Amino acid sequence: MSQAKTPPSEAKNRGGDDGQARPTGDTPGPDRDTSQAQTPPRDRRSARRPADRGRLSGPGTLQSDDVGIISPDAEGALLAQYALENGLRPSAQRPAIPEYMRQLWRRVHFIIAFATARNIAMYTEAKLGQLWQVLTPLLNAGVYFLVFGQLLHINRGIPNYLGFLVTGVFVFNFTQRAFISSSTVITSSLPLIRALQFPRAALPLAYVVIELQQMILSMIVLVPILLATHEPVTWYWLLAIPALVLQSLFNLGSGLLVARLGSQNNDFSQLLPFLMRTWLYLSGVIFSIQTLAASYTQVAILQLNPAALYITLVRNALMQTERSSVPGSKPYNQALCHVWKTLGHQKGASIQYQSDSAYCHYVGANPVHFWYYAIGWAVLAVVTGFWFFWRAETKYGRG
């Protein structure tokens, strides 16, 4: 068999014009170093770029042999070290309680400014404006006076029932509004929470400050009402300041607690007004707990609930008729006690007959300890409410 002839063009490509094969780059020739010829092409490429090993190539030059892959664990360690060196922390990380308190303290001016702005804007569309801050509790007190005082005769046996009622309504309204407004503060402030990084406790605290500012206006209105009902100005009035401070602390802690509950369950904010109305009827706002015809345990439970405590402390500070008519404040006198139970409960009874309740036996918790109970409620509310709210710091604004 004859062999196939090689085409001239192929012969030229292999060798030259004479048709003889010439050594290629991979074939050792007489003038080529045989040690380089023995090195595989892949090893030579690695030897030419030893510094590129372990580094990513630029766009368009990605080659599997030149890429050094960093494991996720190693990358995470590098990022953690970088964050530690530059004082960075994850945005969703919950700070420790001391640091969280320092962050809140640095934003005190923001809290006060935010509360003042919201307080001013709250009634801008109403013609009476800020007067509604005082008119609302006054109208409530007027309705209670008409229904419970004139129709149901709850006012019998209570000297200066108008001052008694208005004081109770103003003080309880402070706690009631703080609870209700704080319960919806997280859900109503979602755009602000998602846009800015700040301690979320600043929001319920700001809303409690709003209610405190309104409470101060209410107290300014309460003074002429008490003076008009012949209550004298005494040094006891100064005791209303620590009583309101303790109530404010209680509202702060409780506001933090209900703020978290309201953020997790929208039904809670719908149920809260009914709970507050029930609390109002159990706190001695409309009637006198101290003169109830009930057992010692029942009276003591009603007296030691926090709303009733702060109402009693403010009444005792501002109203001389309240201090002088407390059962047990004077030596027991059966005859005078009987006068209070009979003549003191008649329509149009004099202040003297209504104040004879001081000669009756006292039933209930020891009034000397009321300040200790009030301090205990305030401390318990602040500690519990702050801790409960702080635990869910990273969850607010999600969902």
Residue pairs with C-beta under 8 A, 6 or more apart in sequence:
6 19
8 19
11 19
12 19
14 21
14 22
15 21
15 22
16 22
23 29
23 32
26 37
27 37
28 34
28 37
36 44
39 47
42 65
45 65
46 53
46 65
49 66
52 66
53 66
53 68
54 68
55 68
56 62
56 67
56 68
57 63
57 66
57 67
70 78
82 88
83 89
91 197
92 394
93 394
94 100
94 390
94 391
94 393
94 394
95 103
95 199
95 393
97 386
97 387
97 390
100 199
100 201
100 390
100 393
103 198
103 199
104 111
104 199
104 201
104 202
104 205
107 198
107 199
107 202
110 198
110 202
111 202
111 205
111 206
111 209
112 206
112 209
114 202
114 206
115 206
115 207
115 209
115 210
115 213
116 213
118 206
118 207
118 210
119 133
119 210
119 213
119 214
120 130
122 210
123 129
123 130
123 131
123 132
123 133
126 132
128 135
130 217
133 214
133 217
133 218
134 217
134 218
134 221
136 173
137 169
137 170
137 173
137 218
138 166
138 221
140 169
140 173
141 165
141 166
141 169
141 170
144 165
144 169
144 285
144 286
145 155
145 161
145 162
145 165
148 154
148 155
148 165
148 286
148 287
149 155
149 161
149 162
149 165
153 347
154 161
154 286
154 287
155 161
155 165
156 344
156 345
156 346
156 347
156 349
157 288
157 291
157 340
157 341
157 344
157 345
157 349
157 354
157 357
158 164
158 287
158 288
158 291
158 325
158 354
159 321
159 322
159 325
159 351
159 354
159 355
160 229
160 230
160 231
160 319
160 321
160 322
160 351
162 225
162 229
163 225
163 226
163 229
163 231
163 318
163 319
163 321
164 288
164 315
164 319
164 321
164 322
165 285
165 286
166 222
166 225
167 222
167 226
167 311
167 314
167 315
167 318
167 319
168 283
168 284
168 285
168 286
168 311
168 315
169 285
170 215
170 218
170 219
170 222
171 247
171 307
171 310
171 311
171 314
172 280
172 283
172 285
172 307
172 311
173 215
173 218
174 211
174 212
174 214
174 215
174 218
174 244
174 247
174 251
175 247
175 250
175 251
175 254
175 306
175 307
175 310
176 276
176 279
176 280
177 211
177 214
178 207
178 208
178 211
178 251
178 254
178 255
179 251
179 254
179 255
179 258
179 272
179 276
180 269
180 272
180 273
180 276
181 207
181 210
181 211
181 255
182 204
182 207
182 208
182 254
182 255
182 256
182 258
182 259
182 262
183 258
183 259
183 261
183 262
183 268
183 269
183 272
184 262
184 269
185 203
185 204
185 206
185 207
185 259
185 262
186 193
186 200
186 203
186 204
186 259
186 260
186 262
186 263
186 396
186 397
187 262
187 263
187 266
187 269
189 203
190 397
192 203
193 200
193 203
193 396
193 397
194 397
199 393
200 389
200 393
200 396
200 397
201 256
201 386
201 389
201 390
201 393
203 259
204 252
204 255
204 256
204 259
204 389
205 252
205 255
205 256
207 255
208 248
208 251
208 252
208 255
211 251
212 248
212 251
215 244
219 240
219 244
222 318
226 318
226 319
227 233
231 318
231 319
231 320
231 321
232 320
234 320
236 316
236 317
236 318
236 320
236 323
237 317
237 318
238 317
239 313
239 316
239 317
240 313
240 314
240 317
240 318
243 310
243 313
243 314
243 317
243 374
244 310
244 314
246 310
246 313
246 374
246 375
246 377
246 378
247 310
247 374
247 378
249 378
249 379
249 381
249 382
250 306
250 310
250 377
250 378
250 381
250 382
251 381
252 381
252 382
252 385
253 378
253 380
253 381
253 382
253 383
253 384
253 385
253 386
254 381
254 385
255 385
256 385
256 386
256 388
256 389
257 381
257 384
257 385
257 388
257 389
258 268
258 272
259 389
260 388
260 389
260 392
261 268
262 268
262 269
262 272
263 392
263 395
263 396
264 392
279 305
279 307
280 286
280 307
282 302
282 305
282 308
283 302
283 305
283 307
283 308
283 311
284 302
284 303
284 308
284 311
284 312
285 311
289 299
289 302
289 303
289 308
289 312
289 364
290 299
290 303
290 326
290 327
290 362
290 363
290 364
291 327
291 357
291 360
292 298
292 299
292 302
292 363
294 363
295 363
296 363
296 364
299 363
299 364
299 365
300 364
300 365
302 308
303 309
303 312
303 364
303 365
303 370
304 365
304 373
306 374
306 377
306 381
309 370
309 373
309 374
309 377
310 374
312 367
312 370
313 370
313 371
313 374
315 322
316 322
316 323
316 326
321 351
321 355
323 329
324 355
324 358
325 354
325 355
325 356
325 357
325 358
326 357
326 358
326 362
326 367
327 357
327 358
327 360
327 361
327 362
327 363
328 358
328 360
328 361
328 362
329 358
329 362
330 358
330 359
331 359
332 359
332 360
332 361
333 359
336 356
336 359
337 356
337 357
337 359
337 360
337 361
339 353
339 356
340 353
340 354
340 355
340 356
340 357
340 359
340 360
341 360
343 349
343 353
344 353
344 354
344 355
344 356
344 357
346 353
365 373
